[in-house]
Amino acid sequence: MSTEPPSPASQRRRQCVAATAAAAAACLAPVVVFLAVLILAPSLIPRLLLRPHHVLPYVASAELRLMSFDAAASALAYNLSAVLRFDDPPGLYARRYTGVKAAPFYAGQELGAAVALPEFTQRRGGGGATLPVAWAGVQRVTPGRRARSVAAALARERAQGWISVKVAVRAAQDGDESDFACLLSFPVPSKRDGSGSGATPVVFDGGSCADAARGEF
Ligand SMILES: *[C@@H]1O[C@H](CO)[C@@H](O)[C@H](O)[C@H]1NC(C)=O
């Protein structure tokens, strides 16, 4: 086996190849970074800067006038209203709200059909959107286990002095649909005549809504 050192010519050739490779790498690195930015930017920038996430609504105020269960009819009589608020969008562009609807639930029982709210467009600095909504009527509850659990929940809450109502809200923000759940806790309405009607409205002083799973309605 020959162990003589490489000839000066082959040494030069190797140095030359190494220098060329280093120059090519130095040249290509910025190109690769530039291409990556070019490919990723259009999808990332709007996400990061313009439409970071949806706006969570909140309940600015609410009133409960009636919530009573008629065991003979197996029905819940209800009358309540709320003022929903969507603050300004965080992004730079105006945002279009469509398919906005809201429905109250008591002890898992939906009260009537969801009320559809008008579409609107919101701009940065526009002061947010205020959406008053009211629900009133009589909701039949399936007799049996369902009715018993609703009646028991109402009796328990009345005894504790608070009535909890969940308001499910659905809204598409620039076509991106989200479901929210707003939990309202009202002091028990005091009855003027004991019949359940003519109750003094009780006011809820506002609270936030959280993201909810799909299919609340
Ligand atoms: C609900 O309460 C409001 C305010 O007291 C009243 O004007 C309205 O008629 C009530 N709705 C029903 C269906 O009872």
The ligand as an SDF file (V2000), in Angstrom:
LIG
                    3D

 14 14  0  0  0  0  0  0  0  0999 V2000
  -92.0750   39.1850   28.1210 C   0  0  0  0  0  0  0  0  0  0  0  0
  -91.8440   40.2850   28.9790 O   0  0  0  0  0  0  0  0  0  0  0  0
  -92.0040   41.5300   28.3630 C   0  0  0  0  0  0  0  0  0  0  0  0
  -91.6310   42.5920   29.3710 C   0  0  0  0  0  0  0  0  0  0  0  0
  -92.2870   42.4040   30.5730 O   0  0  0  0  0  0  0  0  0  0  0  0
  -93.4280   41.6940   27.8560 C   0  0  0  0  0  0  0  0  0  0  0  0
  -93.5640   42.9220   27.2100 O   0  0  0  0  0  0  0  0  0  0  0  0
  -93.7350   40.5610   26.8970 C   0  0  0  0  0  0  0  0  0  0  0  0
  -95.0960   40.6470   26.5000 O   0  0  0  0  0  0  0  0  0  0  0  0
  -93.4830   39.2230   27.5550 C   0  0  0  0  0  0  0  0  0  0  0  0
  -93.6510   38.1910   26.5380 N   0  0  0  0  0  0  0  0  0  0  0  0
  -94.4810   37.1660   26.7120 C   0  0  0  0  0  0  0  0  0  0  0  0
  -94.6220   36.2370   25.5620 C   0  0  0  0  0  0  0  0  0  0  0  0
  -95.0890   36.9760   27.7400 O   0  0  0  0  0  0  0  0  0  0  0  0
  1  2  1  0
  1 10  1  0
  2  3  1  0
  3  4  1  0
  3  6  1  0
  4  5  1  0
  6  7  1  0
  6  8  1  0
  8  9  1  0
  8 10  1  0
 10 11  1  0
 11 12  1  0
 12 13  1  0
 12 14  2  0
M  END
$$$$
